[in-house]
């Protein structure tokens, strides 16, 4: 059965979890980070499910693959930003590690979907 909506994609559903977690975690960052790390982290987090959605809406395999690649890039960007926040002791391990775990699951799902779509494109 074909996917009718991006909301049916498990990868999209799972990609929404780090968005919520990032918004909650960044509420604790210092006010002077509002236009720095807080903004960057929130934009990168939102970009992940947004690009999955946009790619699925393209209705072409190549377009979908391109946007999944962008989503993966945003995922890596967010991981770096979380690690920076940990190094600067703006977030502790108890805050960052669960989000990193969610992101690892999203990465696995993005890779699996990308591989499946690439195989479809190559056949």
GUKOLTI-382694 format. One record per residue (C-alpha): x, z, y; residue number from 1. Coordinates in Angstrom, 2 decimals. Layout:
N
{{X,Z,Y},NUM}
...
END
This chain:
123
{{0.00,0.00,0.00},1}
{{1.39,-0.98,3.40},2}
{{1.89,1.54,6.15},3}
{{-0.84,1.13,8.75},4}
{{0.51,3.60,11.29},5}
{{3.87,5.08,12.17},6}
{{2.22,8.49,11.71},7}
{{2.07,7.79,7.97},8}
{{5.86,7.51,7.79},9}
{{7.41,10.66,6.37},10}
{{10.56,10.01,8.40},11}
{{8.49,10.04,11.62},12}
{{6.68,13.22,10.55},13}
{{9.99,14.95,9.80},14}
{{11.59,13.62,13.01},15}
{{8.94,15.42,15.04},16}
{{10.16,18.83,13.79},17}
{{13.54,18.81,15.57},18}
{{11.79,17.79,18.80},19}
{{9.70,20.95,18.77},20}
{{12.68,23.06,17.71},21}
{{14.90,21.62,20.47},22}
{{12.29,22.29,23.15},23}
{{11.98,25.87,21.91},24}
{{15.74,26.42,21.65},25}
{{16.55,24.92,25.04},26}
{{14.15,27.31,26.75},27}
{{16.85,29.95,26.21},28}
{{19.63,27.93,27.88},29}
{{20.81,29.00,31.33},30}
{{18.88,27.57,34.26},31}
{{21.98,25.74,35.50},32}
{{21.84,23.64,32.30},33}
{{18.32,22.35,33.09},34}
{{19.63,19.00,34.37},35}
{{22.62,18.93,32.04},36}
{{22.63,19.85,28.38},37}
{{18.96,20.87,28.25},38}
{{17.80,17.51,29.56},39}
{{20.22,15.55,27.36},40}
{{19.19,17.40,24.21},41}
{{15.50,16.98,24.87},42}
{{15.83,13.27,25.61},43}
{{17.92,12.64,22.49},44}
{{15.44,14.59,20.33},45}
{{12.44,12.70,21.71},46}
{{14.25,9.40,21.24},47}
{{14.41,9.80,17.45},48}
{{10.69,9.65,16.56},49}
{{10.04,7.38,19.56},50}
{{12.39,4.71,18.22},51}
{{10.92,5.01,14.73},52}
{{7.51,4.40,16.29},53}
{{8.68,1.48,18.40},54}
{{10.43,-0.13,15.44},55}
{{7.41,0.16,13.17},56}
{{5.30,-1.35,15.92},57}
{{7.52,-4.43,16.12},58}
{{6.01,-5.74,12.88},59}
{{9.28,-7.41,11.90},60}
{{11.82,-6.07,9.48},61}
{{14.74,-6.93,11.77},62}
{{13.09,-5.23,14.74},63}
{{12.31,-2.15,12.67},64}
{{15.89,-1.97,11.39},65}
{{17.25,-2.24,14.93},66}
{{15.13,0.67,16.15},67}
{{15.97,2.77,13.10},68}
{{19.61,2.25,14.00},69}
{{18.93,3.43,17.56},70}
{{17.07,6.47,16.18},71}
{{20.09,7.27,13.99},72}
{{22.35,7.02,17.02},73}
{{20.13,9.46,18.91},74}
{{20.24,11.80,15.92},75}
{{24.05,11.77,16.03},76}
{{23.98,12.29,19.80},77}
{{21.73,15.32,19.38},78}
{{23.95,16.74,16.65},79}
{{26.94,16.53,19.00},80}
{{25.00,18.22,21.78},81}
{{23.94,21.04,19.46},82}
{{27.54,21.55,18.41},83}
{{28.59,21.63,22.07},84}
{{25.91,24.24,22.79},85}
{{27.22,26.31,19.87},86}
{{30.84,26.03,21.04},87}
{{29.82,27.09,24.54},88}
{{27.90,29.96,22.96},89}
{{24.68,28.79,24.63},90}
{{23.01,28.70,21.21},91}
{{23.94,30.86,18.26},92}
{{24.08,29.81,14.61},93}
{{20.64,31.26,13.91},94}
{{19.18,28.91,16.51},95}
{{21.26,25.80,15.81},96}
{{21.63,25.75,12.02},97}
{{17.93,25.34,11.13},98}
{{17.69,22.42,13.57},99}
{{20.82,20.87,12.08},100}
{{19.19,21.21,8.65},101}
{{16.05,19.43,9.87},102}
{{18.21,16.70,11.34},103}
{{20.13,16.24,8.07},104}
{{16.82,15.62,6.31},105}
{{15.82,13.08,8.96},106}
{{19.20,11.35,8.54},107}
{{18.66,11.03,4.79},108}
{{15.17,9.60,5.33},109}
{{16.38,7.17,8.01},110}
{{19.14,5.95,5.68},111}
{{16.72,5.52,2.78},112}
{{14.21,3.59,4.87},113}
{{16.94,1.44,6.42},114}
{{18.38,0.64,2.99},115}
{{14.93,-0.30,1.65},116}
{{14.22,-2.53,4.63},117}
{{17.66,-4.14,4.41},118}
{{17.08,-4.87,0.71},119}
{{13.72,-6.45,1.61},120}
{{15.41,-8.55,4.30},121}
{{18.11,-9.70,1.87},122}
{{15.69,-10.68,-0.91},123}
END
